[in-house]
Structure formats: C-alpha cells, structure tokens
Amino acid sequence: MAVRFRDRSEAGALLAARLRERVRPPAVVLALPRGGVPVGLEIAKALGCPLDLVMVRKVGAPDQPELALGAVANGEQPERVVNAEVMRLTGAGEDYFAQASARELEEIGRRRERYLAGRRPAPVQGRTAIVVDDGVATGASMRAALRAVRRKRPERVVLAVPVAPPDTLARLREEADEVVCLATPSWFSAVGQFYEDFSQTSDEDVVAALRAAPPSEEESE
C-alpha cells in the first residue's frame, strides 16, 4: 500500500507541516467529530490557532441507515446535501429526508452541548477556516461541512485531509478555495485502510482535544 499513517495524530502533524507554508493568520481549525478532531488538534497546535467543531451527520436511507441519502450540518441555517441518485434508487421522498434531517440536527445539538458545554464558538468571519477530517470517502458529509462553514463568511476556506479518492476530491474542490490532501490513492475502499491505528475517537477524546488546543482571543482575554 502506497500510504499508511500510524494514527490520526501523525496524519495531523504531516498536514500541519504542509499547511504551515500556506496559511496566514488569523486562522481557525474546524474539525469534523469525532475522527477529525485529533487530526485538527495537531494542526491547531502547529499553527497556534483555535480548534472548534463543524457538526455534520449522515442522513441514512430507509431500513439502510449506513447508506447515505445525504448529510446535514448545523448552523443558523442548517446545510443539507442530498445524494439524488441514492434517493432515486431507494425511493426515499423529500418528506422522509426532511424528517430524518430534523432528527440528525437534534442529535447534533446534543453532541455539541456535550463536547463544548456552553463554550463560545471560535470566530470564523474574516479568517482562514481550515476544515479537517481524518479522510474523505464519498464526500457528502464534507460537502455539507464546507457549505456550512462558508455561511460564516470566512476570508478563505481550506479543506485539509490526509487521504481521499481522486474523484471525490475533485468534486470537493468546487466548495473550497484551496485543498490540501496528502494522498489520493486510486484504489479506495474505506478511510480506515490507510491507518495502522484507526481506533474510535471517544467523546472524552474530543473534549480533551478541545481543551488542549490554543485558546481563541475571546477565551484568552
């Protein structure tokens, strides 16, 4: 196999080295929990910028929850991305997608409160927003995340991932001002195949990473 990261922290450190040459402050790292958070922590520490979350949930198909109809990201105006082909193949209608999206947004709200416990969001407007995950497969969740971040009016949106298939990455380039990806293998089954240690990131890991990251200006005052 051409590329294999030891773990998410190593992947984050390698991404940080690439980003250090390209990103000028002020910047903020926005990670997709849970797996994107340890990657994002290494970038935030290397660049000396705050770490926050962009909360996204997959919307599963009827009776096939692992099959993504699309994804939803929270915000003042929730961002929804629909996989029209999967909708057609499964026969899921707009009403189903709307109801399923509403359930996922409720779950996002619960998780964000668990992770952040009332902590104020890191500022994004006018900054370079670095959107991070541990890898991208189909790209539905990342597309929703990038669009949700764009609504916050950053100066630039940078997509940073350790690994992604070339076709997915090509589609995501439309959503970001810049893309930094360490590996684009042509044979791609799942993100986990490119890691020696792909053990699950826990809720406690997410909370600890947020505490370990550099504070935002508001927190340091």
N, C-alpha and C positions, 0 to 999 in steps of 0.2 A: 504494500500500500504506500502510496507516494507521501502522504502526510498523516501524522498521528500525534496529537497533543497529549502531554502527560495528564493534564487536568485543565479545568476551566481557568484556574489562576495562571498557569503557564500561557494559555491562549490569550488571556487578557494582557499579560506582560508583553507578549510579542506584538499584539495590536497596538499597545501603548507606544512602543518604540517606533512603529510606523506613523502613528498619529502625531507624535511629538514634533515632527518636521512640518506638519501640515496645518495644525490647529493653532490659531492665535487666540489669546484670552480677550474678553471673557467667554468662558465655555461652561457647559453643564453636560454631565453624562446622564442619560435616561435609559435605564436598563429594563428589559422585559423579565419580570419574575416568573419562575424562580431562577432558572438556569442562567439567565443573562446577568444576574446580579454579581456573582463572583468575578465574571469577566469585566463587568463595568467597574468594580471596585479597583482593580489593578490600573485601569485607565485613569480613573479619578485621582488616585494617589500619585500616579506618574505626572499628570498634568496639573495637579494642585487645584482641582475644581470639584464642585459638589456633585454628589450622586443622588439621583432621585429615580422614581419608577414611572414607567408608562405601562398602564394596566390594560392588558388585552386578554380576551377569552375567545376560544374557538366556539363556533355555533355548530353543534353536531346535527347530523341528519336524523330523521325519524327512525327509531329502532336501530340506528347505527351511529352511536354517539362519537365514535372515533373518526367517522367520515365527515370532513368539514364542509358544511354548506357555505361557510364564510367565517368572519370574525368580527368582533365588536371591541372598540376601545372607548374608555370613559372620557369624560370631559364635560364642559358646559353644554356642548353639542356633541353627543356621542357619535363616534365614527363607525360606520358599518361597511364592511366589504363583503360582497356576495360572489360566490362561485356559481355563475349561471349554469354551467354545464352540469355540475353536481345537483343543482336544484332541478334541472330538467330530468336527469336520469332517475332521481329519487321521487319525483312527483311532489316534492315539498312546495307548498304555496307561500305567498307573501305573508299571509296571516301566521302561518307556523313560524316563519323566520322572525317576524316581529315579536311573537310571544317568547320564543327561545332566546332572542337577543335581550329582552327585558329581564329574563331570569339570569342570564350571564352578567348583565350590568349590576344586578343586585349582589351577585357573588363578588364582583369586582369591588363594590363598595365595602363589603365585609372584609375582604382581604386587605384592602388599602388601609382600613382602620386598624387592623391587626398589625400591619407592618409599620405604619407611620404614627399611630396613636396620637393623632391630632397635630403632628408636626407640620409646619407650613411648607408648601411646595417650594422647591428651589426655583428661582426666577429663570424664565426661558426667553422672554421677549428681548429682542435685540442681541442675543448671544448666539454663539455656535452651539447647536444642540447635537450631541453625539448619541445616536440611538443604537443600542447594543443588545445583542443576544449571543447565545453560545453557538449559534449556527442557524441556518435557514434551510427549510426543505421545500414546502410548496409556496411559501411566501405570503399566505393570506393574513396571518397574524401580524407580520412585519409591515405589510402594506397598510393595515388599519392603524398600526402604531405610528408610522411615518406621517400619515394624514392627520392623526390626532395631534401630533407634535407640531405640524405645520400650522394648525389653527392657533397655536400660542404665539405666533409671529416671531420666531427666531430670525436672526440675521441669515444663518445658513443651517441646513440640515445635513449632517454627515451620517451615513449608515456605516457601522463598523461591526463586522462579524468575522470570526475565524474561518468559517467554511460555508460554502453554498454551491449548489449546482449552477452551471453557467446560464442555463435558460431562465431560471428563477431570478438570478442576479441581474440579468439583462432587463427583465420586466421591472425590477425594483429601482433601477437607475432612473426611471421616469419620476419617481417620488422623492428622490434625494438630490441635493446639489453636488454631493461627492459620495463615492462609495469606496470603502477600504475593506478588502477581503483578502485574507492570507492565502487561501487555497480554493480553487474552483475545479474539483475533480469531475471528470466526465461521467464516471460511474458513481452513482449516489443512491444509497438505499435509505439511510437514516443518519441524523446528526451524530448519534452515539458511536457509530462505527469509526469515527475519526478521533476518538479519545480512548486512552488507556483506562482512565478513571472517569466514568460518566455517572457516578452515583448521584442519587437525587439530592437536590439542594432543598433543605428544610426551611420552614417558616422562621425558625430560630436563626438559621444561617443568614437569611435575608435581613432580619432585624440587626444582627451583629455587623453585617457589612455596611448597612446604612450608618451605624454608629461609628464605624472605623473610618469612614470617608471624610475628606476635608469638609469643614462646615461651609455653608453659604454665607454671604455677607450678613444676612439677617440674623443667622444663628450665632455669628461671632461678635455681634455688637453687644 
